[in-house]
Amino acid sequence: MSSLWRRAPLILISGISLAVGLYVRSKIPELTVGDPRIRWDTASVYWYLALSLLAIMFIWWGYSALVGLILKLNRREVMRGDALTYIPLWFLLLSYIPARFYLYKADLLKNNLILWVLVIGGCLYLKGVHFYHLWSKARHPAAIYLREGLKEFISSPSYPRRKRIGILFLLSLLIYLFLASGILAPLFQPTGDEPHYLLITHSLIKDHDINLRNNYDHRDYSPFYQGKLATHTRTGKRGASYQYPTHLFGISLYLVPFYWLGLHLPAIGVLFFVHLGMILLTSLLGVQLYLLLLELLRQPKVSFYSWLVFTFTVPMVLYSRHIYPEVAVALLTIYLFRKLRTSSFTSSWQILFQGCLVAMMIWFGVKYGVTAGVLSLMFLYFFWKRRRIDAKIIYFIIPCLVSLVIMFAFIYHMYELFSPMAIVKGLSLGKSPSPTIIPFSQRIKAESSLILGTIFTYFFDQKRGLFIYSPIYFFALMGLYFLIKKDKRVAFHLLSLFVPYLAMYVGFKLTGGYAPPTRPLVSVTWILAVFLAYFLAYNRNRKFYTTAKILGAVSLCLVILLTYYPYSLYHTHWAVDTSREAKLLITLSNLKLNFANFFPSFSLAGGNLYWIPNHIWFWGSLAIFFLYIRRKKGKEESPISQQIRSGWHLGVSIFVIAICFPLIAIFPRVNLQENAKLPVLGNSDAFLYRQIRSRFGSELMGFWIRGETEESFVIESRKKLRRITLHLHSPQENLIRAGIYEQMHYAKLPLNRRGRAEWTLYPSAHYQCGKDTYYYYLTIGSEKGFVPWDVIPGSRDPRYLGVFVRVELVPY
């Protein structure tokens, strides 16, 4: 009992911390930018203190009693360990600090919420670790049964294979469905290439063709896309009435039954069934990876952890619900690779089936002809090795030739051309103007710079790089080193799939377009997962294994952030968006710290050589890799099978909160990037920054607010402002609302008959950062919207617009 009383101070401090955190949270709505001080009311503080102490004592005792009852353990023993799990609550004593940097209420509430998430997350993490250690030594029959069953499922080679595969498939399927449900965060409507793939599916069902002219004209995309959808088509040989898609219809054809179900079950909706179709593919892909790793390594535990990383980190967790052909191609590739490695080629039907799968790949995209070609050569190699060459090879060749003939006939039918590039360029293929003559040396320099920049973009770029959004894959480099040492033949086969595919993407300078990050690598990420599995299987360095676990946790946290901030998934091509900053990093940045300045960026056509983080990240990664392979070899036990100390977990949780709190939860988070700057009238010392990344740029010394949207802005000024005047315009009747700080009246202002109006705001407070910089928080919203295509004769503008605004800033 004396040892239990030694834990009492921990619980007392935790209760006091909880009281402070709750009190500060309750006072935030009363704060203003003019008076952001938290006033400590004695009676309220004592009330919160008593309530918090009772709550923490009840949770401590009740949780320990429940765990002790379930696991048949002594309650006092459980309470001694559980007292340590409340230590992260101590950071709530600092919850008053962000109020000293008040800019606007929503930001302060969000910073406070981040602190609570960090603290509660740390407590739950420690409770999970504590429960795991109690569970691992519990003697309750049910606990023993579950523990041994889980251990057998993960590690035992004798566990029924089909049962294990079924469980993995269902687990990934259910988690993917939960993420696609929109419960955690609202989902974006299909964007980028997605609505165009779905429109092809719609045309296949309704019109039985891929002429999309009538589908765009009739807005057949309305079940899954709101607003006006720009066309992704090329004019066919028979004139403007024949508009053919710039995408092949492989993935669209696969989605036909799911889309049909959505049309006939409108209560559920088209998107649910379409997402279900993609989730099925992604879950099957994870299962195929697990089977491949079992065949290569024969280590179920390593295969399970590799499957876990591959399935629930970027990119697969993002692309599981997005409509892109990469996942389907990855599934075909890994399945064929498995079968080609193990097939005896005795069954004609099996050979024919493999040939049909290879033949299918080019219908998902012309670029996948590279992968289909490599798989065909691989088939010939394995076939010759096991059977030499005999008549059965014709069963593989026939479907491939038939598919190619149909493909060229299909292209000729549309464009009277025989080039696969006609799918993308249409009749304009070969009719581009003569290129400008550039000296050979300059051309080589420019091309090499673009090629290197594209390669680094796939792995290191802060907008699209795999190592940025899923840093655990960095250890795939070490895994490739082990794979080459253990089995050079398998390494060669995997690299023969990976390198040509990557070279094709690099050759065309493709970065994935307006899609979630790492799209160019989605089809071959399973190869990197195989490399990672070899690192987990053969690494004997505890420090690197611990680092891998930390980076794995970071990768999972990034998935949570990307799910919570879905708009941060999408970046346009570098030819359109010339900024370096990733949206997620800008979202997490604040007035004092811009995270984008610390991450590499290769998103510009030039200037990458002078971005210092590029050199630090690339050469640092290279140095770590070579230090690893040159390390002193030892005979340590594989770290994957070793136990982890509880104190280590406590230190990690405290360290993470101590780092994250000052970085992302104290200072106001505003976007002051150059690409967010908008023009203002009347004050050369003031700047206006749009806080939400928008496709609507500045025009005519003003900007558009999207229809039915409220947008926020931050004004940075060297002088205090006397008034802010909004000059408003809309071609149709509209209602707007605007406000600044706590003066946000949200008054509805009808525009006059000319569609013009002025609204003057008088800011009475500001946030001062330093001696000569003042910040103001402005909100403008539009209750209605219109599409210029529908309102203005002759307009080709597809944007959904609300009100046009010019901002005039008048200082004292």
N, C-alpha and C positions, 0 to 999 in steps of 0.2 A: 504493500500500500504506500510505503514511503516513496518508492520510485515513481508511483503514479502521481503523488503530490508534487514531485519535481516537475511534472509536465504542466502543473496548474498555471505558472506564469506565462507559458506559451499561449494557453487558452485565454487568459486574461488580456494579454496584449492583442490577441486576435479579435476578441470581443470589442475592445476599445477601437481598434482599427476599423472594424465593421461599422461601429457607431459613427465614426468620423466620415466614412465613405457615404453612408446613407444620409447623413445630415447635409453634407455638401451637395449631394445629388438633389435633395429636396429644395435647396436654396438657389440652384442655377436658374430656374425660370424667373426668379425675382431680379436677377442681375441685369444691368444695362451697360452699354459701352461707356456711358458717362460715369457710372458708379459700379464698377465690377467687384467691389469688396464684399466678402462673405461676412455677415454679421452673426456672431455667436450668441444665440439666445440661451441663457443658462437653463431655464426650465426645459426647453426643447432638447438641449444637449443631454441633460440627465435622463430624459425620457428615452431618447435614442440609445443611450448607454445601457440603461436597464433592459430595454427590449433586445438589444444586440447580445448582451451577455447571456440572457435567458435563451435566446435562439441558438447561440453557439454551443452552450452547455447541452441543450436538448439534442442538437444534431450530433455532437460528439458522443454523448451517452447512447442515444438511440441507434446511431449507425453502428457503433461498436457492439451493442447488444444484438442487433440484427445479424451482423456478420458472425459474431460468436455463436449465435444460435444455428445459423446455416452451416457453418464449417465445424461445429462442435469444438470451439476453442474457448479459452478463458476470456471473459469480457475485459478484465483488467489488462491482460496482455495485448488485446486488440487496441484498447484505449491508449496505451503507452505509445504504440507506433503511430496511431491515427492522429495524435496531437501534433506531430510534425507536419502533417499535410495541410494545416491551416496557416503555416508561416507566410505563404504568398499574400494573405490578407493584410499583412503589415504594410504593404505598399499603398493601401488605401489612406494611410496617414498623410500621404503626399497629394491627395486628390484636390486640395485647395490650390495647388500651384498653377494649373492651367488657367484658372480664373484671373490670374494676374496678367494674362496675355489675351484678354477677351477681344475678339473682333466682331463676331456675331453669334447669336444664341445657338443656332443649329450646329455650328462648328464646335462650340464648347461642350454641348451635349454629346456630340460624337466623340470628342476626345475623352470625355468622362466615361463614355460607354466602352471605348477601347481599353481604358485602364481596367474597368470591371471585367471585360472579356479576358484580358491577360491574367488577372488575379484569379478569377474563377477557373479559367483553363489550367493555370498552374496547380490549383488545389485538386481539380479532378484528375489531372495527370498523376500527381503524387498519390492520390487515393487509388488510382488504377494500379500503380506500381506496388503499393502496400498490399492491396487485395491479392495481387498476383503472388506475392511472396507468402502471404498467409495461405492462399489456396494451394500453393506448391507443397506445403508441409501438412495440410489438413488431413485428418484420418477418417473423416466422414465418408461412408460408403458412396454416396452420390458424388462427392467431390473427387474421390479416387476414380470413380467410373468416368466422369467427365474429363479429368486430367489425363488419364491413360488413353481415353478415346481420342482426345485432341492430339496427344503426342503421337499416337498410332496414325492418325489421319495425315499429320504433317510429315512424319519422319519414316514410318514403317514401309519397307518395300512390299510387304505381304498384304497391305490394305487393298481391298477389291478395287481394281482400276476403274471400272465403269462407275462405281459408286462415288469414288473420289472426283472423277471428271464431272459427274452430274452435280455434285455439291458446288464445285468451283464455278460451273456454268450458271447455276441458279443464283449463287451469291453475287457474282458480277452483274447478272441480269437485274436483280432486285435493286442493287445499289445504283446502277445506271438509270433505272426507271425513277428512282427517288430523286436523283439529281436533275433529271429531265422534267420532273413534275412542276418545277417552279416554286416549291415550298420554301426552299432556302432563300431564293432570290428570284425576282421576276426574270423570265427568259426573254431574249430578243426574238422578234419575228425573223424568219429566214432572211438572210442577207448575203451579199456577195454573189456567188454563183448559185447558191442554194435555191432561190425561187425559180431560177431558169431551169434547173434540173426537174423541179416539181411541175413546172409548166409543160415540159416535154412529156412527163408522166400523164398529165391531164389530157394532152392532145392525143396520146396513144390510146387512152381509154375512150374519149368522146369522139375523136375524129379519125382514129386509126391511121394517123400519119404524123409527120414531124414538121409540117408546114405550119409555122406559128403565127402567121400574119393575122388570121382571124382571132387567135387566142389573145394576142396583145391588144387588138382593137376592142374586143369584147370584155377585156379585163377578167379573163378566166382565172387569174391568179388571186382573186379576191378571197377565196377560202383560207389562204395562208399568207397573204401579203396585203397590207393596208397602204393606200397611196398609189401613186403612178409608178409603174415599173419600167425602167429604161430597157430597151431591147438588147439582147445578145444574139443577134442574127446576122446572116449574110444573104444578099439577094441572089436567088437562083438564076439559072440560064433562061428561064421562061418569063422573067420580068419581075416587077416589084410586088406582084401578088403572091410570090413564092419566097417566103422568108424562112431560111433554114437555120437551126441553132448552131452556134459555134462550139457546142459541146456534143460529144457522142452520147448515145442514149443507153449505155450499159446499165448504169446505176438507176436511171429512170425506169427502164424495163423491169428491173428487179423490184422496184417499189410499187409497181402496178397493183398487185393484190392488196397491199397495205393502204394505198391511196383510195382504192375502190371501197374498202371497208369504211374509211373515213367519210367518203361521200354518202354512203348509205346508213351511217350512224352519226348524224350531225350532232347529236347530243354529246358525243365524245370528241369529235373533231378530227380533221384530217391530220393535223400535226402530231397528235398522240400516236396514231398508227404508223405514220412515217418514221417518227423517232423510234418506235418499237422495232421497225424493220432494221434500222441502222444499229440499234442496240444489240439485236440478235447477231448481226455480223461481228460486232466488236467482242461480244462474249465468246463467240466461237473462235475468234482470233486468239484470245487469251488462252483458251483450252488447247488450241493447236501448239502454242508456244510451250505450254506445260508439258505436253506429250513429247515435243521435240527435245526439251531439256532432259526429260527422263531417259530418252534414247541415247543422248550424248553423254550425260554425266552419271546416270544411274544413282542420283542422290535426291530422293524425294524432298528433303528439307530445303536444299538449295533451290530446287525447281519451284517449290511453293513460294519462297520469299521472292524469287525473280518474277514469278507470275504476279505476286502482290504489287511489286514495284511497277511492272509493265502495265497492269490493268488499271491502277488507281492513281497514276501520275500523268502529267502532260507528256505526250499529246493525246494518248488514247482516251483518257477520261473526258477530254473536251470533244474529240471527234466522235465519241460514241453516240451523240445525239445530233450531230451536224450532218447535212446531206452532201457528202463528197464521195467520189469513187475510190479514194485512197485506201480506205479500210477494206473494201471488197477486194481490191488488188492485193493488199497485204495478205488477206486470208487465202486467196488463190495461190499466192507465191509460197507461203510457208507450208501449205498443204502439199503442193506439188514437190517442194524440196524434201519434205519428209518421205513421201512415197517414192520419189526417184532414188533416194538413198537406200531404201530397204526393199524395193520391188525386185522380184525375180524375173519379171517380164515373161511369165509363162501364159498368162491369160490374155487372150486377144481383146476381150471386153475391157479389161483393166487398161490396156495400152490405148484403146480407142477413147476411153473416158479421160485419160490424162491428156491425150491430144486435143480433145474438145475443150478442156479447161484452159490449156495454153491458147487455143484459138479464140476463146472468149475474151482474153485480156485486152486485145486491141480495141474492143468495142466499149471499153470504159474510158478510153482516151488514147489518142495517137501516141503520146509519149510513153505509154506502157508497152509499145512494140519493142522497146529496148529490153525490158524484163522478159517479155515473151521470147525474144531471140536468144537471150542467155539461157533460159530454161530449156529451149529446144536443143541448144548445143549440149547442155548438161544431160538431157535425155539421151542424146546420141552417144555421149561418153559412157554413161552407165550401161546403156544397152549393149554397146560394143564390148565393154569390159566383161559383162556377164553372159552374153549370148553370141558375141561377135555380131555380124550383120546377117540377118535372114529376112524372110518374107514378112514377118510380123511387124517389121518397122513401118510398113505401109499403113497400118492402122493408126499410127501417130501422125504420119505425114498428111494423109488425106484430109482430116478435119482442119489442119492448119492451112493447107492450100485452098480448100473450099472457103474458109473464112477470109483469106486474102482476096480471092477472086470476088466474093460478094462485097467486100469493103471497097475495092476499086470500082466495081460496077455501081455501087451506091454513090460514091463520089462523082462518078461520071454522069449519073442520072441527075444529080443536083446541079453540077457546075460545068459539065463537059470537060473536066480536067481529070488527070490521073494522079495528081500529087496529094498525099495525105494532108499536107499543109493547107489544102483548099478548105478543109473543115474550119480552120481558124480564119483564113484570109478571104475565102470565097473567090469571086471572079477577079478580085484585085491582085491575085497571086501573079507575080512576075510583071505587073504593070506599074510598079512603084517608080518614082522619078529616079533619074540617074544619081548615084551617090556622089557626094563631094569628094574630090581627089585629095587624099591626106597622105603626107609622106610616110613611108613604110615604118620608119623608126618611131614616129609619133603614134601610128596606129597600133604597133606592138605594145608600146608603153600604155596606151589607153586600154587596150583589150586585157592586158595582164593585170592592170589595176582593177578592172571590173570583175575579172574572173576571181582574183583573190578576195576581193570585197564580197562577192556573192558566196564563196565558200565559207568565209568567216561569218557571214550573216546567218547561215544555217545553224551555226553552233554557238556563236558568242554575241550576236547582236541583241541589244536590250529590248527590241520590239519582237524579234522572231527567233532568237537563238535557243536551241535545245538546252544547252548548259546553263542558261539563265533561268528558264522556266522549269527545268527539271534537273537540277545540278547533280543528282545521284548518277546520271548517265556519264558524268566525267570519268567514273571508274570503269567505264567500258573500254577506255584506252588501256588500262592495266589488264583488263580481262582479255583483250586481244593479244597482249603479250603472253599471257598464260596459254591461250588457245594455240598460238603458233608453236609454243614449246611442247604442248601435249599432243596436238593433232594438226599437223600442217595441212593435211588434205582438206579437213573440214574448214579450216581457216581460209584456204584458197577458194573453196566453193562459195562460202559466204561473202567473201570480198568480191568475187566475180559477179555476184548479184548486186552488191552495194555500190561498188565503184562506177560501173557503167551507168547505172541509174542516176547517181549523183552527178557524173560528168554530163549527162544529157541535160539535167536541170541547170547546171552551171553554164553550159554552152548557150542556152537560150536566155540566161540571166533571169530565171523565174524565181520569185520569192514567195509565191503563194497568194498574192492579191489580197483582197479585203476578206480575210479569213483568220481564224484563230492561229496563234503562233505555231511554228514548226511544220506547217503543211507540207513543204517539200520532202520532209523526212518521215511522214506518217507511214508510207508504204514499206519503209525499210527499218523502222524503229525496232521491229522484232529482232533484227540482226544485232543491233546494239544491245538489246536485252539479253541475247545469247552471250555476247562478250561480257556483260555485267555478271551473268551467272557464273562464268569461269573465274571472275575475280572473287566472288563470294565463296566459290568452292575451293580455290587453291591459295588465296591470300593467307599468310601467316603473321602478318604485321598487325598487332592490336591497335596501334595508333591510327592506321589507315582504316581499319574496320570501324573504329569508333567514329572517325570522320565520316565514313560512309553512312553510318546510322544517323548522324546529325544532318547530313545533306538529304537523306531520305525523309527525315522529319520536315526539313525545309521545303522539300518538293511537295509533300502533302499539304503544308500550310499555304503554299502558292496556289494549289488547287482550290483551297477554301477561299482565298482572296479573289481568284479569278471567277469563282462561282458567285461570290457576293458582289463583285464589280464586273458584271458581264460586258459592259461597254468597253472595258480595257482589253478585251480579246482582239479587237479588230483594228488593223492599221492598213492604210492604203499604200500603194506602191510608191517607191521612192521618187518616181517621176512626177507624182502628184503631191505627195506630202514630203517636203524637204526637211522637216524637223527631225532631230535625233531622238527626242524624248519619248519613251514608252508611256502609254497612258496610265498603266498601273503605278509606275514610279512617280509620275506627276501627282497621282491621287494620294500617294503616301507622303509626298514631300510637304514642306511647310515654309513659312517665311524665312526661317533661319537655315534650312538645309534642303538642297535639291538633290535627291538620290540619283537622278539621271546623270549627274556630273561624275558619278563614281562607277558607272557601268559602261562597257564598250558599246560602240555604235558603228555599224558599217552600212547604214541606210542611205548614205549619200553617194552620188556617183563620183565624187572627188572629196578630198580633204580628210579622208580617214587616217592618213599617215600622221596627222598633227593632233589627233585626239588621243591624249595621254593614256586614258584607261584602256584603249585598244592594246597598247604595248604592255601594260602591266598585266592584264588578264591573259593575253596570249603567251608571252614569255614566261609569266609565272606558272601557267598550266604546263608548259613544256618543261620547265625546270623541275616541277613536282614529279612529272612523269619519269624523267630521266633519273632523278634522285631515287625514285621508287625501284626502278629496275636495276639500279646500281647499288641498292642497299645490301647490307651484310645479311647473308642468308642464315636463318636459324631453323630450329626444329621445334618451334612452339606448337602447341595445340591450336587447331583452327578456332579463331575467335568466335565463329558463329555458334559454337557449342558451349561457350563459357558463360558463367553467370555474371550478372552485373550488380554492383554494390548499390544499395539503396541511397547511401550518402551522395553518390555520384548524381543520381536523379534529382535530389534536393538541390544540389549545387547548380545543376543545369537549369532547373526551373527558375531559381532566383536570378541567375545570370541573364537568362532570356528576358525576364521582366525588367531587370535593371537596365538592360540595353534598349529594349523597345520603348519603354516609358518616355525617356527624354527625346528619343528620335521621332516618335510618331504620335505622342499623346499629350504634348505640352503646348507647342506653338501652333498658331492658326495655320490650317492647311489651305493654302490658296495657290492658284495657278498664275504665276507671273512670267510665263514663258513668252518668248518673242512671237511665237505663232498664235498665241492667245490674245495678242494686242489688237485693239480696235481703234479707229480714228475718233477724235473728239474735236469739238469746236471751241475756240476762244481761249485756250490755255496751253501754251507749249510746254509747261512744266508739269503737266498732269497726263496720266495714262489710264486707259480703260482696258481691263482684262476680262475676257469671257471665261467663266469658271467651268463650263461644260464644253468638252470638245465637240465642235459642230462643223458640219460640212458647209455651213453658210458663212462665207468669208465677208470681208468688208467690201463695200461698193458705194460710190457716190458719197464719200465721207460719212457713211452710216453702215447699218447692218440690219438683217432680217431676224426677227424672232420666229421660231417655228410655230406653226399653228397649234392651238390647244396645248400650249406649253408655257411653263414659267421658268425663266432663266435667271441666273444670278451673275453679278459682275462685281469686281473689286476695282476701286479707283485708287490709284497711287498718285499723290500730289506732293510737290515740294512746298506748297503753301496751303494754308487752311482755306477751305471752300466756303463761299458765302451762299451760293445757290447752285442747283443743278437743274437745267432745263432740258426736257425731253421733247423733241420735235418728231411727231408721229404721223405716219401715212399708211393708208390701206385703200386699195381700189374698191373694196366693198365694205358694208357696214360691219363694225367690229366693236368689241368691248375689251378694254385693257385694264391692267392694274399695275401699280408700281409703288415702290416704297423704299425707304432707306433706314436701316437699323430698326429700332423699335417704333419708328414713325410709319411703319408699313400698314396703311389704312386699307389697302386692297379695294380702294374705291373704284367703281366701274365708271369708265369715261367713254361715253359714246362719241364717235368721230362725227365731224360736221359733214355737210353734203359733199364737199370736195374731198372728203377722206383725209383731211389734215387736222391736227390739233397740237396744242402745246400744253405741257404740264410742268410746273416749276415746283421743285422740292427744296426745302431749306434745312440742311443738315445741322442739327444742334450738337452733335457729338461726333467723335472720330477716334480712331485707334492710332496712337503715335508710336512709331518704331524708330527710335533714335531722335536726334534733335530736329531734323529738317524733313522728315518723311511722315506723311499722314495717309491713312487708309480709310476708305469709306466702302460700305457694303450696299450694293444697289440690286433691287429685284424688279424685273419687268416680265409681265405675263400677258398672253393673248388667249382669250376664251374661244375664239373662232379661228378658222383657217380656210385656205383655198389653194387650189393648184392652178398656176397661170395657164396651163394648157386648156383648162375648162373655162376660164374667165376672160382672158385677154386674147382677142383674135390674132392668129399668126404666131403666138408664143410657142416655143418648144421647151419651156422650162418645166421639168417634172417635180420640182420641189413643193413641199407642203408648207406654205408660208402663212404667217399670222399678221405681223405688223412691222413696218419699216421704221427704224429709230435712228435719229441723230442726237447725240448727247453734247450739250454745251455746258462747260464747267467754268464758273466765274469765281475767282479767288478774292480774298479781301485785299 
